[in-house]
Amino acid sequence: MKRALLTVGLLALAACAAPSPTAPSAPRGGASFDSAFNAYRASRGRGTVAANAGLTRIAEAHARDMDRNGYFAHRGRDGASPAQRMGRAGCGGLTAENIAGGYPSESAVLAGWKRSSGHNANLLRRGIHHYGLGRSGNLWVLVLAETC
């Protein structure tokens, strides 16, 4: 009986625990983002891009760092540029980064980036073959690279 009450009590506590607002979200760049991103690129005569695990880690880490430390910038707190962060993951050649805040979903942030001329240019950049998408809290990061 004591074991059953303890189990019920632990389950009740677990159900009440609120997720941390700055906890990283589930991995991004799933099939829906991949397909929408590549369909958009194809509609503009650009080649496909593939999700890359190393770039996804870079994007998630930058989103998490900005979210936890209250800043919004392409340069990290350590002074690293997007190209330097991607280089640490073994990615390089042409690189680009889009950041955004306030979008509730992958489709919404993609639509927002399409409406911004600079971000849209990155989405459609020729020679890009790999990407990583990250989100933490309300912040999004998309990193793009030629080689990985």
DSSP file (Angstrom, degrees, kcal/mol; ACC not computed):
  #  RESIDUE AA STRUCTURE BP1 BP2  ACC     N-H-->O    O-->H-N    N-H-->O    O-->H-N    TCO  KAPPA ALPHA  PHI   PSI    X-CA   Y-CA   Z-CA
    1    1 A M     >        0   0    0      0, 0.0     4,-2.3     0, 0.0     5,-0.2   0.000 360.0 360.0 360.0 -43.6    0.0    0.0    0.0
    2    2 A K  H  >  +     0   0    0      1,-0.2     4,-2.5     2,-0.2     5,-0.2   0.902 360.0  51.4 -61.4 -40.0    2.8    2.4    0.9
    3    3 A R  H  > S+     0   0    0      1,-0.2     4,-2.3     2,-0.2    -1,-0.2   0.905 109.6  49.8 -64.2 -40.7    4.5    1.7   -2.4
    4    4 A A  H  > S+     0   0    0      2,-0.2     4,-2.4     1,-0.2    -2,-0.2   0.907 112.2  47.6 -64.5 -42.3    1.3    2.4   -4.3
    5    5 A L  H  X S+     0   0    0     -4,-2.3     4,-2.5     2,-0.2    -2,-0.2   0.895 111.4  50.7 -66.0 -39.7    0.8    5.7   -2.5
    6    6 A L  H  X S+     0   0    0     -4,-2.5     4,-2.6     2,-0.2    -2,-0.2   0.916 111.0  48.7 -63.6 -43.1    4.4    6.8   -3.1
    7    7 A T  H  X S+     0   0    0     -4,-2.3     4,-2.3     2,-0.2    -2,-0.2   0.923 112.6  47.5 -62.6 -45.1    4.0    6.0   -6.8
    8    8 A V  H  X S+     0   0    0     -4,-2.4     4,-2.1     1,-0.2    -2,-0.2   0.902 112.5  50.4 -63.1 -41.2    0.7    8.0   -7.0
    9    9 A G  H  X S+     0   0    0     -4,-2.5     4,-2.2     2,-0.2    -2,-0.2   0.911 110.8  47.9 -63.5 -43.7    2.4   10.9   -5.1
   10   10 A L  H  X S+     0   0    0     -4,-2.6     4,-2.3     1,-0.2    -1,-0.2   0.894 111.3  50.8 -65.4 -39.6    5.4   11.0   -7.4
   11   11 A L  H  X S+     0   0    0     -4,-2.3     4,-1.9     2,-0.2    -1,-0.2   0.891 109.5  51.0 -64.6 -38.8    3.1   10.9  -10.5
   12   12 A A  H  X S+     0   0    0     -4,-2.1     4,-1.1     2,-0.2    -2,-0.2   0.910 110.9  48.2 -64.9 -42.4    1.1   13.8   -9.2
   13   13 A L  H  X S+     0   0    0     -4,-2.2     4,-1.0     1,-0.2     3,-0.4   0.906 110.6  51.3 -64.3 -41.5    4.2   15.8   -8.5
   14   14 A A  H  < S+     0   0    0     -4,-2.3     3,-0.4     1,-0.2    -1,-0.2   0.871 106.6  54.4 -64.2 -36.4    5.6   15.1  -12.0
   15   15 A A  H  < S+     0   0    0     -4,-1.9    -1,-0.2     1,-0.2    -2,-0.2   0.781 108.9  49.3 -68.4 -26.2    2.3   16.2  -13.6
   16   16 A C  H  < S+     0   0    0     -4,-1.1     2,-0.2    -3,-0.4    -1,-0.2   0.648  82.7 109.5 -87.9 -16.0    2.5   19.6  -11.8
   17   17 A A     <  -     0   0    0     -4,-1.0    -3,-0.0    -3,-0.4    -4,-0.0  -0.435  62.2-143.6 -67.1 126.2    6.1   20.4  -12.8
   18   18 A A        -     0   0    0     -2,-0.2    -2,-0.1     1,-0.1    -1,-0.1  -0.697  20.8-111.2 -88.4 140.6    6.1   23.2  -15.3
   19   19 A P        -     0   0    0      0, 0.0    -1,-0.1     0, 0.0     0, 0.0  -0.389  39.2 -98.2 -67.7 149.8    8.7   23.0  -18.0
   20   20 A S    >   -     0   0    0      1,-0.1     3,-1.4     4,-0.1   117,-0.2  -0.478  25.0-135.1 -66.1 134.2   11.5   25.6  -17.8
   21   21 A P  T 3  S+     0   0    0      0, 0.0    -1,-0.1     0, 0.0   117,-0.0   0.724 105.7  44.7 -66.1 -18.5   10.7   28.6  -20.1
   22   22 A T  T 3  S+     0   0    0    115,-0.1    46,-0.1   114,-0.1    45,-0.1   0.346  82.8 122.5-105.9   6.8   14.3   28.5  -21.3
   23   23 A A  S <  S-     0   0    0     -3,-1.4   114,-0.8     1,-0.1     2,-0.0  -0.429  74.9-100.1 -65.8 141.3   14.6   24.8  -21.8
   24   24 A P  B     -A  136   0A   0      0, 0.0   112,-0.2     0, 0.0    -1,-0.1  -0.350  39.7-124.3 -62.2 142.7   15.6   23.8  -25.3
   25   25 A S        -     0   0    0    110,-1.5   110,-0.1     1,-0.2     3,-0.1  -0.185  43.0 -67.2 -76.6 175.6   12.6   22.7  -27.4
   26   26 A A  S    S-     0   0    0      1,-0.2    -1,-0.2   108,-0.1   109,-0.1  -0.248  77.0 -70.9 -58.6 153.8   12.4   19.4  -29.2
   27   27 A P        -     0   0    0      0, 0.0     3,-0.2     0, 0.0     2,-0.2  -0.170  58.2-145.1 -50.4 139.9   14.9   19.1  -32.1
   28   28 A R        +     0   0    0    105,-0.7   105,-0.3     1,-0.2    32,-0.1  -0.456  67.9  63.4-102.2 174.0   13.9   21.3  -35.0
   29   29 A G        +     0   0    0     -2,-0.2    -1,-0.2   103,-0.1    22,-0.1   0.800  68.5 160.7  82.0  29.1   14.2   20.9  -38.7
   30   30 A G     >  -     0   0    0     -3,-0.2     4,-2.8     1,-0.1     5,-0.2   0.077  59.8 -72.6 -71.0-170.7   11.9   17.9  -38.9
   31   31 A A  H  > S+     0   0    0      1,-0.2     4,-2.5     2,-0.2     5,-0.2   0.837 130.2  53.0 -57.1 -38.2   10.1   16.7  -42.0
   32   32 A S  H  > S+     0   0    0      2,-0.2     4,-2.2     1,-0.2    -1,-0.2   0.930 114.1  40.7 -69.1 -43.6    7.6   19.6  -42.1
   33   33 A F  H  > S+     0   0    0      2,-0.2     4,-3.2     1,-0.2     5,-0.3   0.940 116.0  51.5 -66.2 -46.3   10.3   22.3  -42.0
   34   34 A D  H  X S+     0   0    0     -4,-2.8     4,-2.5     1,-0.2     5,-0.2   0.923 113.0  44.3 -55.8 -48.0   12.6   20.4  -44.3
   35   35 A S  H  X S+     0   0    0     -4,-2.5     4,-2.2    -5,-0.2    -1,-0.2   0.907 115.9  46.1 -67.6 -42.3    9.8   19.9  -46.9
   36   36 A A  H  X S+     0   0    0     -4,-2.2     4,-2.1    -5,-0.2    -2,-0.2   0.918 114.6  48.1 -66.8 -42.6    8.6   23.5  -46.7
   37   37 A F  H  X S+     0   0    0     -4,-3.2     4,-2.4     1,-0.2    -2,-0.2   0.937 115.3  43.9 -62.8 -48.3   12.1   25.0  -46.9
   38   38 A N  H  X S+     0   0    0     -4,-2.5     4,-2.6    -5,-0.3    -1,-0.2   0.848 111.2  53.9 -69.4 -34.0   13.1   22.8  -49.8
   39   39 A A  H  X S+     0   0    0     -4,-2.2     4,-2.1    -5,-0.2    -1,-0.2   0.909 110.2  48.5 -64.0 -40.9    9.8   23.5  -51.6
   40   40 A Y  H  X S+     0   0    0     -4,-2.1     4,-0.7     2,-0.2    -2,-0.2   0.936 112.3  47.6 -64.1 -46.6   10.4   27.2  -51.3
   41   41 A R  H ><>S+     0   0    0     -4,-2.4     5,-3.0     1,-0.2     3,-1.0   0.921 112.1  50.3 -60.8 -43.3   14.0   26.9  -52.6
   42   42 A A  H ><5S+     0   0    0     -4,-2.6     3,-1.8     1,-0.3    -1,-0.2   0.876 103.8  58.7 -63.4 -37.2   12.8   24.8  -55.5
   43   43 A S  H 3<5S+     0   0    0     -4,-2.1    -1,-0.3     1,-0.3    -2,-0.2   0.693 109.7  45.3 -66.0 -17.0   10.1   27.3  -56.4
   44   44 A R  T <<5S-     0   0    0     -3,-1.0    -1,-0.3    -4,-0.7    -2,-0.2   0.136 124.5-101.5-111.6  17.0   12.9   29.9  -56.8
   45   45 A G  T < 5S+     0   0    0     -3,-1.8     2,-0.3     1,-0.2    -3,-0.2   0.734  77.9 134.7  74.8  23.1   15.2   27.6  -58.8
   46   46 A R      < -     0   0    0     -5,-3.0    -1,-0.2    -6,-0.2    -2,-0.1  -0.728  54.8-109.1-105.5 156.1   17.5   26.7  -55.9
   47   47 A G        -     0   0    0     -2,-0.3    -1,-0.1     1,-0.1     2,-0.1  -0.218  41.8 -88.0 -75.3 168.9   18.8   23.2  -55.0
   48   48 A T        -     0   0    0     -7,-0.1     2,-0.3    -6,-0.0    -1,-0.1  -0.356  33.3-150.1 -76.4 157.6   17.8   21.3  -51.9
   49   49 A V        -     0   0    0    -15,-0.2     2,-0.4    -2,-0.1    81,-0.3  -0.935   9.1-142.7-124.4 150.9   19.4   21.5  -48.5
   50   50 A A  E     -b  130   0A   0     79,-2.4    81,-2.0    -2,-0.3     2,-0.1  -0.917  21.7-108.9-119.0 141.7   19.6   18.8  -45.9
   51   51 A A  E     -b  131   0A   0     -2,-0.4     2,-0.4    79,-0.2    81,-0.2  -0.397  34.2-157.6 -61.8 141.8   19.4   18.9  -42.2
   52   52 A N     >  -     0   0    0     79,-2.4     4,-2.5     1,-0.1     5,-0.2  -0.994  16.0-144.5-129.4 128.0   22.7   18.4  -40.5
   53   53 A A  H  > S+     0   0    0     -2,-0.4     4,-2.2     1,-0.2     5,-0.2   0.883 101.2  50.6 -60.6 -41.4   23.1   17.2  -36.9
   54   54 A G  H  > S+     0   0    0      1,-0.2     4,-1.9     2,-0.2    -1,-0.2   0.913 112.7  46.0 -64.0 -43.0   26.2   19.3  -36.2
   55   55 A L  H  > S+     0   0    0      2,-0.2     4,-2.8     1,-0.2    77,-0.3   0.869 109.5  55.4 -67.7 -35.7   24.6   22.4  -37.6
   56   56 A T  H  X S+     0   0    0     -4,-2.5     4,-2.8    75,-0.3     5,-0.2   0.918 107.7  49.1 -62.2 -42.2   21.4   21.7  -35.6
   57   57 A R  H  X S+     0   0    0     -4,-2.2     4,-2.5     2,-0.2    -2,-0.2   0.906 111.5  49.7 -62.1 -41.2   23.5   21.5  -32.4
   58   58 A I  H  X S+     0   0    0     -4,-1.9     4,-2.2     2,-0.2    -2,-0.2   0.934 113.2  46.1 -62.3 -46.6   25.2   24.8  -33.3
   59   59 A A  H  X S+     0   0    0     -4,-2.8     4,-2.4     1,-0.2    75,-0.2   0.918 114.3  47.5 -64.1 -44.3   21.8   26.5  -33.9
   60   60 A E  H  X S+     0   0    0     -4,-2.8     4,-2.6     1,-0.2    -1,-0.2   0.903 111.3  51.1 -64.7 -40.7   20.2   25.1  -30.7
   61   61 A A  H  X S+     0   0    0     -4,-2.5     4,-2.4    -5,-0.2    -1,-0.2   0.904 112.0  46.3 -64.6 -40.9   23.2   26.1  -28.6
   62   62 A H  H  X S+     0   0    0     -4,-2.2     4,-2.5     2,-0.2     5,-0.2   0.921 113.3  48.8 -68.8 -42.3   23.2   29.7  -29.9
   63   63 A A  H  X S+     0   0    0     -4,-2.4     4,-2.4     1,-0.2    -2,-0.2   0.927 113.6  47.4 -60.1 -44.5   19.4   29.9  -29.4
   64   64 A R  H  X S+     0   0    0     -4,-2.6     4,-2.9     2,-0.2     5,-0.2   0.905 111.4  50.5 -64.3 -42.7   19.7   28.6  -25.9
   65   65 A D  H  X S+     0   0    0     -4,-2.4     4,-1.9     2,-0.2    -2,-0.2   0.926 112.8  45.5 -63.5 -45.0   22.6   30.9  -25.1
   66   66 A M  H  X>S+     0   0    0     -4,-2.5     5,-1.7     2,-0.2     4,-0.7   0.923 115.4  48.0 -62.7 -43.4   20.7   34.0  -26.3
   67   67 A D  H ><5S+     0   0    0     -4,-2.4     3,-0.6    -5,-0.2    -2,-0.2   0.931 115.3  42.8 -64.5 -47.5   17.6   32.9  -24.5
   68   68 A R  H 3<5S+     0   0    0     -4,-2.9    -1,-0.2     1,-0.2    -2,-0.2   0.797 120.9  40.9 -70.2 -28.6   19.3   32.2  -21.2
   69   69 A N  H 3<5S-     0   0    0     -4,-1.9    -1,-0.2    -5,-0.2    -2,-0.2   0.298 106.8-118.6-109.8   9.0   21.5   35.3  -21.2
   70   70 A G  T <<5 +     0   0    0     -4,-0.7     2,-0.3    -3,-0.6    -3,-0.2   0.863  69.1 115.7  64.0  43.0   19.0   37.8  -22.5
   71   71 A Y      < -     0   0    0     -5,-1.7     2,-0.3    -6,-0.2    -1,-0.2  -0.916  48.1-153.9-135.8 167.7   20.5   39.0  -25.8
   72   72 A F        +     0   0    0     -2,-0.3     2,-0.3    27,-0.0     3,-0.1  -0.846  43.7 117.5-144.1 100.2   19.7   38.8  -29.5
   73   73 A A        -     0   0    0     -2,-0.3    -7,-0.1     1,-0.1     4,-0.1  -0.991  65.1-122.3-161.4 157.2   22.7   38.9  -31.9
   74   74 A H  S    S+     0   0    0     -2,-0.3     2,-0.3     2,-0.1    -1,-0.1   0.838  96.8  74.9 -74.3 -33.4   24.5   36.9  -34.5
   75   75 A R  S    S-     0   0    0      6,-0.1     6,-0.2    -3,-0.1     5,-0.1  -0.633  84.9-129.4 -79.8 136.1   27.8   37.2  -32.5
   76   76 A G    >   -     0   0    0      4,-2.6     3,-2.1    -2,-0.3    -2,-0.1  -0.267  28.7-100.2 -75.6 169.5   27.9   34.9  -29.4
   77   77 A R  T 3  S+     0   0    0      1,-0.3    -1,-0.1     2,-0.1    -2,-0.0   0.772 125.9  58.2 -62.0 -24.9   28.8   36.1  -26.0
   78   78 A D  T 3  S-     0   0    0      2,-0.1    -1,-0.3     1,-0.0    -2,-0.0   0.414 122.3-108.3 -84.4   3.0   32.3   34.7  -26.6
   79   79 A G    <   +     0   0    0     -3,-2.1     2,-0.1     1,-0.3    -2,-0.1   0.387  69.3 148.6  88.3  -3.1   32.6   36.9  -29.7
   80   80 A A        -     0   0    0     -5,-0.1    -4,-2.6     1,-0.1    -1,-0.3  -0.419  39.7-138.8 -70.4 136.4   32.3   34.1  -32.1
   81   81 A S     >  -     0   0    0     -6,-0.2     4,-2.4    -2,-0.1     5,-0.2  -0.390  30.3-102.0 -81.0 167.1   30.7   34.8  -35.5
   82   82 A P  H  > S+     0   0    0      0, 0.0     4,-2.6     0, 0.0     5,-0.2   0.917 124.7  52.8 -56.2 -42.5   28.2   32.3  -37.1
   83   83 A A  H  > S+     0   0    0      1,-0.2     4,-2.2     2,-0.2     5,-0.1   0.885 108.9  49.6 -62.5 -38.2   31.0   31.2  -39.4
   84   84 A Q  H  > S+     0   0    0      2,-0.2     4,-1.6     1,-0.2    -1,-0.2   0.916 111.0  49.1 -67.0 -42.3   33.3   30.5  -36.5
   85   85 A R  H  X S+     0   0    0     -4,-2.4     4,-0.7     1,-0.2    -2,-0.2   0.915 113.4  46.7 -62.5 -41.8   30.6   28.5  -34.6
   86   86 A M  H ><>S+     0   0    0     -4,-2.6     5,-2.3     1,-0.2     3,-1.0   0.879 107.1  58.0 -68.1 -36.7   29.9   26.5  -37.8
   87   87 A G  H ><5S+     0   0    0     -4,-2.2     3,-1.8     1,-0.3    -1,-0.2   0.857  98.0  60.5 -60.0 -35.8   33.7   25.9  -38.3
   88   88 A R  H 3<5S+     0   0    0     -4,-1.6    -1,-0.3     1,-0.3    -2,-0.2   0.784 104.3  50.5 -61.7 -26.3   33.9   24.4  -34.8
   89   89 A A  T <<5S-     0   0    0     -3,-1.0    -1,-0.3    -4,-0.7    -2,-0.2   0.346 125.8-103.6 -92.4   5.5   31.4   21.7  -36.1
   90   90 A G  T < 5S+     0   0    0     -3,-1.8     2,-0.3     1,-0.3    -3,-0.2   0.683  82.1 127.1  82.5  17.8   33.5   21.1  -39.2
   91   91 A C      < +     0   0    0     -5,-2.3    -1,-0.3    -6,-0.1    57,-0.2  -0.812  25.1 123.1-109.1 149.5   31.2   23.1  -41.5
   92   92 A G  E     +C  147   0A   0     55,-2.0    55,-2.0    -2,-0.3    54,-1.2  -0.786  16.2  95.8-169.1-147.0   32.3   25.9  -43.8
   93   93 A G  E    S+     0   0A   0     -2,-0.2     2,-0.2    53,-0.2    35,-0.1  -0.577 102.9   8.5  70.6-139.4   32.5   27.3  -47.3
   94   94 A L  E    S+     0   0A   0     -2,-0.2    52,-2.0    33,-0.2     2,-0.3  -0.536  83.0 178.5 -67.2 134.3   29.6   29.6  -47.7
   95   95 A T  E     +C  145   0A   0     -2,-0.2     2,-0.3    50,-0.2    50,-0.2  -0.961  11.2 171.9-137.0 157.0   27.7   30.2  -44.5
   96   96 A A  E     -C  144   0A   0     48,-2.0    48,-2.9    -2,-0.3     2,-0.4  -0.978  12.8-155.2-156.8 159.4   24.8   32.2  -43.3
   97   97 A E  E     -C  143   0A   0     -2,-0.3     2,-0.4    46,-0.2    46,-0.2  -0.994   2.2-166.8-143.1 135.1   22.6   32.6  -40.2
   98   98 A N  E     -C  142   0A   0     44,-2.7    44,-3.0    -2,-0.4     2,-0.3  -0.966  10.4-173.8-114.3 137.2   19.1   33.8  -39.6
   99   99 A I  E     +C  141   0A   0     -2,-0.4     2,-0.3    42,-0.2    42,-0.2  -0.943   7.9 168.3-125.8 154.7   17.8   34.6  -36.2
  100  100 A A  E     -C  140   0A   0     40,-1.9    40,-3.1    -2,-0.3     2,-0.3  -0.984  16.4-153.6-157.6 160.1   14.3   35.5  -35.1
  101  101 A G  E     +C  139   0A   0     -2,-0.3    38,-0.2    38,-0.2    36,-0.0  -0.994  67.0  29.7-139.3 147.4   12.1   36.0  -32.0
  102  102 A G  S    S+     0   0    0     36,-2.3    37,-0.1    -2,-0.3    -1,-0.1   0.435  72.2 131.3  94.0   0.2    8.4   35.7  -31.3
  103  103 A Y        -     0   0    0     35,-0.5    -1,-0.3     1,-0.1     6,-0.1  -0.720  46.1-151.5 -91.4 137.1    7.3   33.1  -33.8
  104  104 A P  S    S+     0   0    0      0, 0.0     2,-0.3     0, 0.0    -1,-0.1   0.630  70.9  16.3 -82.8 -12.8    5.1   30.3  -32.5
  105  105 A S  S  > S-     0   0    0      1,-0.1     4,-2.3     0, 0.0     5,-0.2  -0.955  77.1-102.6-153.6 167.1    6.1   27.6  -35.0
  106  106 A E  H  > S+     0   0    0     -2,-0.3     4,-2.2     1,-0.2     5,-0.2   0.899 120.7  51.0 -60.3 -42.4    8.5   26.5  -37.6
  107  107 A S  H  > S+     0   0    0      1,-0.2     4,-2.0     2,-0.2    -1,-0.2   0.879 110.2  49.7 -66.5 -36.1    6.1   27.5  -40.4
  108  108 A A  H  > S+     0   0    0      2,-0.2     4,-2.2     1,-0.2    -2,-0.2   0.912 111.6  47.0 -69.3 -42.3    5.6   30.9  -38.9
  109  109 A V  H  X S+     0   0    0     -4,-2.3     4,-2.5     2,-0.2    -2,-0.2   0.892 111.4  51.7 -68.5 -37.0    9.3   31.6  -38.5
  110  110 A L  H  X S+     0   0    0     -4,-2.2     4,-2.0     2,-0.2    -1,-0.2   0.927 110.2  49.2 -62.3 -43.7   10.0   30.4  -42.1
  111  111 A A  H  X S+     0   0    0     -4,-2.0     4,-1.4     1,-0.2    -2,-0.2   0.900 110.7  51.1 -61.9 -40.7    7.2   32.8  -43.4
  112  112 A G  H  X S+     0   0    0     -4,-2.2     4,-0.6     1,-0.2     3,-0.3   0.921 109.3  49.4 -62.5 -44.5    8.8   35.6  -41.4
  113  113 A W  H >< S+     0   0    0     -4,-2.5     3,-0.8     1,-0.2     7,-0.3   0.860 106.9  56.1 -64.2 -35.0   12.2   35.0  -42.8
  114  114 A K  H 3< S+     0   0    0     -4,-2.0    -1,-0.2     1,-0.2    -2,-0.2   0.853 104.9  53.3 -64.0 -33.5   10.7   34.9  -46.4
  115  115 A R  H 3< S+     0   0    0     -4,-1.4     2,-0.6    -3,-0.3    -1,-0.2   0.606  95.7  78.4 -78.5 -11.8    9.2   38.4  -45.8
  116  116 A S  S <X S-     0   0    0     -3,-0.8     4,-3.4    -4,-0.6     5,-0.3  -0.874  74.7-145.6-101.9 122.8   12.6   39.9  -44.8
  117  117 A S  H  > S+     0   0    0     -2,-0.6     4,-2.1     1,-0.2    -1,-0.1   0.896  97.2  43.8 -58.3 -44.7   14.9   40.7  -47.7
  118  118 A G  H  > S+     0   0    0      2,-0.2     4,-1.5     1,-0.2    -1,-0.2   0.922 117.9  44.1 -66.8 -43.6   18.2   39.8  -45.9
  119  119 A H  H  > S+     0   0    0      1,-0.2     4,-2.2     2,-0.2    -2,-0.2   0.902 112.8  52.7 -67.0 -40.1   16.8   36.7  -44.3
  120  120 A N  H  X S+     0   0    0     -4,-3.4     4,-1.9    -7,-0.3    -2,-0.2   0.893 104.3  56.0 -62.6 -39.6   15.2   35.6  -47.6
  121  121 A A  H  < S+     0   0    0     -4,-2.1     4,-0.3    -5,-0.3    -1,-0.2   0.891 108.0  49.1 -59.4 -38.8   18.5   36.1  -49.4
  122  122 A N  H >< S+     0   0    0     -4,-1.5     3,-1.1     1,-0.2    -2,-0.2   0.916 108.2  53.2 -65.8 -42.4   20.0   33.6  -47.0
  123  123 A L  H 3< S+     0   0    0     -4,-2.2    -1,-0.2     1,-0.2    -2,-0.2   0.862 118.0  37.2 -58.6 -34.9   17.2   31.1  -47.5
  124  124 A L  T 3< S+     0   0    0     -4,-1.9    -1,-0.2    -5,-0.2    -2,-0.2   0.295  83.7 140.6-102.6   8.6   17.8   31.3  -51.2
  125  125 A R    X   -     0   0    0     -3,-1.1     3,-1.0    -4,-0.3     2,-0.1  -0.273  51.8-125.4 -57.8 130.7   21.6   31.5  -51.2
  126  126 A R  T 3  S+     0   0    0      1,-0.2     3,-0.1   -80,-0.1    -1,-0.1  -0.480  91.1  32.2 -72.8 147.6   23.1   29.4  -54.0
  127  127 A G  T 3  S+     0   0    0      1,-0.3     2,-0.4    -2,-0.1    -1,-0.2   0.354  82.4 128.0  88.8  -6.4   25.8   26.9  -52.9
  128  128 A I    <   +     0   0    0     -3,-1.0    -1,-0.3     1,-0.1    18,-0.3  -0.707  21.4 162.1 -84.0 131.8   24.2   26.1  -49.5
  129  129 A H        +     0   0    0     16,-2.0   -79,-2.4    -2,-0.4     2,-0.3   0.543  55.5  45.3-124.3 -14.6   23.7   22.4  -49.0
  130  130 A H  E     +bD  50 145A   0     15,-2.3    15,-2.3   -81,-0.3     2,-0.3  -0.951  56.1 178.8-135.8 150.6   23.2   21.9  -45.2
  131  131 A Y  E     -bD  51 144A   0    -81,-2.0   -79,-2.4    -2,-0.3     2,-0.3  -0.970  13.7-159.4-145.3 162.8   21.2   23.6  -42.5
  132  132 A G  E     - D   0 143A   0     11,-2.1    11,-2.6    -2,-0.3     2,-0.4  -0.986  10.3-160.0-140.7 137.6   20.5   23.3  -38.8
  133  133 A L  E     + D   0 142A   0     -2,-0.3  -105,-0.7  -105,-0.3     2,-0.3  -0.971  13.7 176.3-121.3 131.4   17.4   24.8  -37.0
  134  134 A G  E     - D   0 141A   0      7,-2.9     7,-2.5    -2,-0.4     2,-0.3  -0.944   8.7-173.0-133.7 155.9   17.3   25.5  -33.3
  135  135 A R  E     + D   0 140A   0     -2,-0.3  -110,-1.5     5,-0.2     2,-0.3  -0.994   7.0 175.9-146.5 140.5   14.8   27.1  -30.9
  136  136 A S  E >   -AD  24 139A   0      3,-2.2     3,-2.6    -2,-0.3     2,-0.3  -0.949  68.2 -42.6-143.4 126.1   14.9   28.0  -27.2
  137  137 A G  T 3  S-     0   0    0   -114,-0.8  -115,-0.1    -2,-0.3   -73,-0.1  -0.403 126.7 -19.5  57.2-119.1   12.0   29.8  -25.6
  138  138 A N  T 3  S+     0   0    0     -2,-0.3   -36,-2.3   -75,-0.1   -35,-0.5   0.281 117.4  96.6-102.3   7.1   10.9   32.4  -28.0
  139  139 A L  E <   -CD 101 136A   0     -3,-2.6    -3,-2.2   -38,-0.2     2,-0.4  -0.823  50.6-165.1-111.5 140.8   14.1   32.5  -30.1
  140  140 A W  E     -CD 100 135A   0    -40,-3.1   -40,-1.9    -2,-0.4     2,-0.4  -0.919   3.0-171.1-121.7 144.5   15.0   30.8  -33.4
  141  141 A V  E     -CD  99 134A   0     -7,-2.5    -7,-2.9    -2,-0.4     2,-0.5  -0.994   2.4-174.0-136.7 129.7   18.3   30.2  -35.1
  142  142 A L  E     -CD  98 133A   0    -44,-3.0   -44,-2.7    -2,-0.4     2,-0.4  -0.991   8.1-169.9-120.2 122.4   18.8   28.8  -38.6
  143  143 A V  E     -CD  97 132A   0    -11,-2.6   -11,-2.1    -2,-0.5     2,-0.4  -0.929   1.9-167.4-114.3 141.2   22.4   28.2  -39.7
  144  144 A L  E     +CD  96 131A   0    -48,-2.9   -48,-2.0    -2,-0.4     2,-0.3  -0.964   7.7 176.4-128.6 140.1   23.3   27.3  -43.3
  145  145 A A  E     -CD  95 130A   0    -15,-2.3   -15,-2.3    -2,-0.4   -16,-2.0  -0.993  32.8-141.1-146.0 151.8   26.6   26.0  -44.7
  146  146 A E  E    S+     0   0A   0    -52,-2.0     2,-0.4   -54,-1.2   -53,-0.2   0.926  90.4  23.6 -73.5 -47.8   28.0   24.8  -48.0
  147  147 A T  E      C   92   0A   0    -55,-2.0   -55,-2.0   -53,-0.2    -1,-0.2  -0.924 360.0 360.0-126.0 147.4   30.0   21.9  -46.6
  148  148 A C              0   0    0     -2,-0.4    -1,-0.1   -57,-0.2   -94,-0.1   0.226 360.0 360.0-148.0 360.0   29.8   19.8  -43.5
